[in-house]
Amino acid sequence: MPDTGLFPIGSRALTYQVDCPFDLDHQRRFWAMAEEVSQWDGVCEAVPGMTNLTLRFAQVPADLDDLDARLCALWDSGRQKDLTGKVLEIDIVYGGAGGPHLGEVAELTGLTIDDVIKRHAAPAYTVFAVGSHAGYCYLGGLDPMLETPRRKIPLQSLPGGSLSVAGLQTGVSASAGPSGWNTIGSAEVQFFDVMRDPAALLVPGDQIQFNPAEVIA
């Protein structure tokens, strides 16, 4: 995968990747690109990811050089999408069976468990991108004091609603599955429902506020 440029992920799908910092200002540029590119002829879908934009086409693109030039020009314009999304408040049970690694995160960061919870629940997190699995939100805004490494041995399965941290990332799993992150709590929330329109609960630019509903040491 190149640092910056256009590369194929299928005959009618391409990802435009940019070597740039993972922060809100740059993500807002990808959101703006997605809005504009989704209106281009032949584009069925434009999905902002983590420092990238994935495009799905009705037909195989005929001129990749021209497409790459248009995307580069759009990126270089620096246009950003405003933060106009909704704020979703989510009650969290920190620790206990649903947050088995809360104590480990406290040890890794040199903080008390209370401090970990206070720092984690303080920000309003912005949804940078939706992906990994249906409805999952990549969030920006984690306190740098809560940065932790991924687990050396991933867990084979965690239930949906598991709240985890790794690196400078945090998020709540939208469905059951494996995880290499440190799980510190749990929530009752359904991020994806095929019977709902739209099926995904949140979109890039929305925000999440975590509320400590209970702490189980």
DRENDO-1510 file (C-alpha; in Angstrom, 1 decimal, always signed):
<recs>
REC; n; res; u; v; w
REC; 1; MET; +0.0; +0.0; +0.0 .
REC; 2; PRO; +1.6; +3.3; -1.0 .
REC; 3; ASP; +1.8; +6.2; +1.5 .
REC; 4; THR; -0.1; +8.5; -0.8 .
REC; 5; GLY; -2.0; +7.7; -4.0 .
REC; 6; LEU; -4.7; +5.7; -5.6 .
REC; 7; PHE; -4.7; +1.9; -5.4 .
REC; 8; PRO; -7.3; -0.8; -6.4 .
REC; 9; ILE; -9.1; -3.0; -4.0 .
REC; 10; GLY; -11.3; -4.6; -6.8 .
REC; 11; SER; -12.1; -4.1; -10.4 .
REC; 12; ARG; -14.7; -1.4; -9.6 .
REC; 13; ALA; -13.3; -0.1; -6.2 .
REC; 14; LEU; -10.4; +2.1; -5.4 .
REC; 15; THR; -8.9; +3.7; -2.3 .
REC; 16; TYR; -7.3; +7.1; -2.3 .
REC; 17; GLN; -4.8; +7.0; +0.6 .
REC; 18; VAL; -3.0; +10.1; +2.0 .
REC; 19; ASP; +0.1; +10.2; +4.1 .
REC; 20; CYS; -1.2; +12.7; +6.7 .
REC; 21; PRO; -1.7; +13.0; +10.5 .
REC; 22; PHE; -4.7; +11.2; +12.0 .
REC; 23; ASP; -6.5; +14.1; +13.4 .
REC; 24; LEU; -9.8; +15.9; +13.1 .
REC; 25; ASP; -8.8; +18.6; +10.6 .
REC; 26; HIS; -7.5; +16.0; +8.1 .
REC; 27; GLN; -10.5; +13.7; +8.6 .
REC; 28; ARG; -12.8; +16.7; +7.9 .
REC; 29; ARG; -11.1; +17.0; +4.5 .
REC; 30; PHE; -11.9; +13.4; +3.7 .
REC; 31; TRP; -15.6; +13.9; +4.7 .
REC; 32; ALA; -15.7; +16.9; +2.4 .
REC; 33; MET; -14.1; +14.9; -0.4 .
REC; 34; ALA; -16.7; +12.1; +0.1 .
REC; 35; GLU; -19.6; +14.5; -0.3 .
REC; 36; GLU; -18.2; +15.9; -3.5 .
REC; 37; VAL; -16.9; +12.7; -5.1 .
REC; 38; SER; -20.2; +10.9; -4.4 .
REC; 39; GLN; -21.7; +13.3; -7.0 .
REC; 40; TRP; -19.2; +12.5; -9.8 .
REC; 41; ASP; -20.4; +10.5; -12.8 .
REC; 42; GLY; -19.9; +6.8; -12.4 .
REC; 43; VAL; -19.3; +6.9; -8.6 .
REC; 44; CYS; -21.8; +4.7; -6.7 .
REC; 45; GLU; -20.4; +5.3; -3.3 .
REC; 46; ALA; -17.7; +7.4; -1.6 .
REC; 47; VAL; -16.8; +6.2; +1.9 .
REC; 48; PRO; -14.3; +8.1; +4.2 .
REC; 49; GLY; -12.0; +5.9; +6.2 .
REC; 50; MET; -9.0; +6.5; +8.4 .
REC; 51; THR; -6.8; +8.9; +6.3 .
REC; 52; ASN; -8.3; +7.5; +3.1 .
REC; 53; LEU; -11.3; +7.6; +0.8 .
REC; 54; THR; -12.8; +4.5; -0.8 .
REC; 55; LEU; -14.7; +4.8; -4.0 .
REC; 56; ARG; -17.1; +2.2; -5.6 .
REC; 57; PHE; -17.9; +2.6; -9.3 .
REC; 58; ALA; -20.7; +1.5; -11.6 .
REC; 59; GLN; -18.1; +0.5; -14.2 .
REC; 60; VAL; -14.4; -0.2; -14.3 .
REC; 61; PRO; -12.7; +3.3; -14.3 .
REC; 62; ALA; -11.2; +4.0; -17.7 .
REC; 63; ASP; -8.5; +6.6; -16.8 .
REC; 64; LEU; -6.9; +6.1; -13.4 .
REC; 65; ASP; -4.3; +8.9; -14.0 .
REC; 66; ASP; -7.1; +11.4; -14.6 .
REC; 67; LEU; -9.0; +10.2; -11.5 .
REC; 68; ASP; -5.9; +10.4; -9.4 .
REC; 69; ALA; -5.2; +13.9; -10.6 .
REC; 70; ARG; -8.8; +15.0; -9.8 .
REC; 71; LEU; -8.6; +13.5; -6.3 .
REC; 72; CYS; -5.2; +15.1; -5.6 .
REC; 73; ALA; -6.6; +18.5; -6.7 .
REC; 74; LEU; -9.6; +18.1; -4.5 .
REC; 75; TRP; -7.4; +17.1; -1.5 .
REC; 76; ASP; -5.1; +20.0; -2.1 .
REC; 77; SER; -8.0; +22.4; -2.1 .
REC; 78; GLY; -8.1; +21.9; +1.7 .
REC; 79; ARG; -11.9; +22.1; +1.9 .
REC; 80; GLN; -13.3; +20.7; +5.2 .
REC; 81; LYS; -16.7; +19.6; +6.2 .
REC; 82; ASP; -18.2; +21.3; +9.2 .
REC; 83; LEU; -19.1; +19.5; +12.4 .
REC; 84; THR; -22.8; +19.5; +12.3 .
REC; 85; GLY; -23.7; +16.0; +13.5 .
REC; 86; LYS; -25.6; +14.8; +16.5 .
REC; 87; VAL; -24.3; +13.9; +20.0 .
REC; 88; LEU; -25.1; +10.4; +21.3 .
REC; 89; GLU; -24.8; +9.8; +25.0 .
REC; 90; ILE; -24.0; +6.2; +26.0 .
REC; 91; ASP; -24.1; +4.9; +29.5 .
REC; 92; ILE; -21.1; +2.8; +30.3 .
REC; 93; VAL; -20.5; +0.1; +33.0 .
REC; 94; TYR; -16.8; +0.4; +33.6 .
REC; 95; GLY; -14.9; -2.8; +34.8 .
REC; 96; GLY; -16.5; -6.1; +35.9 .
REC; 97; ALA; -17.0; -8.9; +33.5 .
REC; 98; GLY; -17.7; -6.4; +30.7 .
REC; 99; GLY; -14.5; -4.5; +31.3 .
REC; 100; PRO; -11.9; -7.1; +32.3 .
REC; 101; HIS; -8.8; -5.0; +31.4 .
REC; 102; LEU; -9.7; -1.8; +33.3 .
REC; 103; GLY; -7.1; -2.6; +36.0 .
REC; 104; GLU; -4.5; -3.4; +33.4 .
REC; 105; VAL; -5.0; -0.1; +31.7 .
REC; 106; ALA; -4.6; +1.7; +35.0 .
REC; 107; GLU; -1.3; -0.2; +35.6 .
REC; 108; LEU; -0.1; +0.5; +32.0 .
REC; 109; THR; -0.8; +4.3; +32.3 .
REC; 110; GLY; +0.2; +4.7; +35.9 .
REC; 111; LEU; -3.2; +6.1; +36.8 .
REC; 112; THR; -5.8; +5.0; +39.3 .
REC; 113; ILE; -8.9; +3.3; +38.1 .
REC; 114; ASP; -10.9; +6.4; +39.0 .
REC; 115; ASP; -8.6; +8.6; +37.0 .
REC; 116; VAL; -8.8; +6.2; +33.9 .
REC; 117; ILE; -12.6; +6.5; +34.0 .
REC; 118; LYS; -12.7; +10.2; +34.6 .
REC; 119; ARG; -10.2; +10.9; +31.7 .
REC; 120; HIS; -12.0; +8.4; +29.4 .
REC; 121; ALA; -15.5; +9.9; +30.1 .
REC; 122; ALA; -14.4; +13.5; +29.9 .
REC; 123; PRO; -14.3; +14.2; +26.1 .
REC; 124; ALA; -17.0; +14.3; +23.5 .
REC; 125; TYR; -15.5; +11.9; +21.0 .
REC; 126; THR; -15.9; +12.7; +17.3 .
REC; 127; VAL; -16.7; +9.9; +14.8 .
REC; 128; PHE; -13.8; +10.0; +12.4 .
REC; 129; ALA; -14.9; +7.0; +10.3 .
REC; 130; VAL; -17.4; +4.1; +10.3 .
REC; 131; GLY; -16.0; +0.7; +9.3 .
REC; 132; SER; -14.1; -2.4; +10.4 .
REC; 133; HIS; -17.5; -4.0; +11.0 .
REC; 134; ALA; -21.0; -2.7; +10.3 .
REC; 135; GLY; -21.7; +0.4; +12.3 .
REC; 136; TYR; -18.4; +0.5; +14.2 .
REC; 137; CYS; -17.2; +4.0; +14.9 .
REC; 138; TYR; -13.6; +5.0; +14.9 .
REC; 139; LEU; -13.4; +7.8; +17.4 .
REC; 140; GLY; -11.0; +10.7; +17.8 .
REC; 141; GLY; -10.3; +12.6; +21.0 .
REC; 142; LEU; -8.9; +10.0; +23.5 .
REC; 143; ASP; -6.8; +11.6; +26.2 .
REC; 144; PRO; -3.1; +10.8; +25.4 .
REC; 145; MET; -2.6; +9.7; +29.0 .
REC; 146; LEU; -4.8; +6.7; +28.2 .
REC; 147; GLU; -2.6; +5.5; +25.3 .
REC; 148; THR; -1.9; +1.7; +25.6 .
REC; 149; PRO; -0.5; -1.0; +23.4 .
REC; 150; ARG; -2.6; -3.6; +21.7 .
REC; 151; ARG; -2.8; -6.9; +23.5 .
REC; 152; LYS; +0.0; -9.4; +22.6 .
REC; 153; ILE; -2.6; -12.2; +22.4 .
REC; 154; PRO; -6.0; -11.0; +21.0 .
REC; 155; LEU; -9.2; -12.2; +22.6 .
REC; 156; GLN; -11.1; -14.7; +20.4 .
REC; 157; SER; -14.4; -13.1; +21.0 .
REC; 158; LEU; -16.0; -10.1; +22.8 .
REC; 159; PRO; -19.7; -9.3; +22.9 .
REC; 160; GLY; -21.2; -6.4; +21.1 .
REC; 161; GLY; -21.2; -3.3; +23.2 .
REC; 162; SER; -17.7; -3.8; +24.5 .
REC; 163; LEU; -15.8; -0.6; +25.2 .
REC; 164; SER; -12.1; -0.8; +24.4 .
REC; 165; VAL; -8.9; +1.3; +24.1 .
REC; 166; ALA; -5.7; +0.7; +22.1 .
REC; 167; GLY; -3.1; +3.3; +21.0 .
REC; 168; LEU; -4.9; +6.6; +20.8 .
REC; 169; GLN; -8.1; +4.9; +19.8 .
REC; 170; THR; -11.3; +4.0; +21.7 .
REC; 171; GLY; -14.6; +2.6; +20.6 .
REC; 172; VAL; -17.6; +0.4; +21.3 .
REC; 173; SER; -17.9; -2.8; +19.3 .
REC; 174; ALA; -21.0; -2.9; +17.2 .
REC; 175; SER; -21.1; -6.7; +17.1 .
REC; 176; ALA; -19.5; -9.8; +18.7 .
REC; 177; GLY; -16.0; -10.7; +17.5 .
REC; 178; PRO; -12.3; -11.0; +18.2 .
REC; 179; SER; -10.3; -8.0; +19.6 .
REC; 180; GLY; -6.8; -7.1; +20.3 .
REC; 181; TRP; -7.7; -4.0; +22.2 .
REC; 182; ASN; -8.0; -3.5; +26.0 .
REC; 183; THR; -11.6; -3.8; +27.1 .
REC; 184; ILE; -12.5; -1.5; +30.0 .
REC; 185; GLY; -16.3; -1.4; +30.0 .
REC; 186; SER; -19.6; -2.3; +28.3 .
REC; 187; ALA; -22.7; -0.6; +27.0 .
REC; 188; GLU; -26.2; -1.4; +25.8 .
REC; 189; VAL; -26.3; +0.2; +22.4 .
REC; 190; GLN; -27.2; -1.0; +18.9 .
REC; 191; PHE; -24.9; +0.7; +16.3 .
REC; 192; PHE; -26.3; -1.2; +13.3 .
REC; 193; ASP; -29.7; -2.5; +12.5 .
REC; 194; VAL; -30.7; -3.6; +9.0 .
REC; 195; MET; -34.3; -2.8; +9.7 .
REC; 196; ARG; -33.4; +0.8; +10.5 .
REC; 197; ASP; -33.0; +3.6; +7.9 .
REC; 198; PRO; -30.2; +4.4; +7.9 .
REC; 199; ALA; -28.9; +1.1; +9.2 .
REC; 200; ALA; -25.8; +2.7; +10.9 .
REC; 201; LEU; -26.6; +4.7; +14.0 .
REC; 202; LEU; -23.9; +7.3; +13.5 .
REC; 203; VAL; -22.0; +8.8; +10.6 .
REC; 204; PRO; -18.6; +10.7; +10.4 .
REC; 205; GLY; -19.0; +14.1; +12.2 .
REC; 206; ASP; -21.4; +12.8; +14.8 .
REC; 207; GLN; -20.1; +12.7; +18.4 .
REC; 208; ILE; -20.3; +10.3; +21.4 .
REC; 209; GLN; -20.3; +11.2; +25.1 .
REC; 210; PHE; -19.7; +8.3; +27.5 .
REC; 211; ASN; -21.5; +8.5; +30.9 .
REC; 212; PRO; -20.1; +6.3; +33.7 .
REC; 213; ALA; -23.3; +4.6; +34.9 .
REC; 214; GLU; -21.6; +2.1; +37.1 .
REC; 215; VAL; -18.1; +1.1; +38.2 .
REC; 216; ILE; -17.3; -2.5; +39.1 .
REC; 217; ALA; -13.9; -2.9; +40.6 .
</recs>
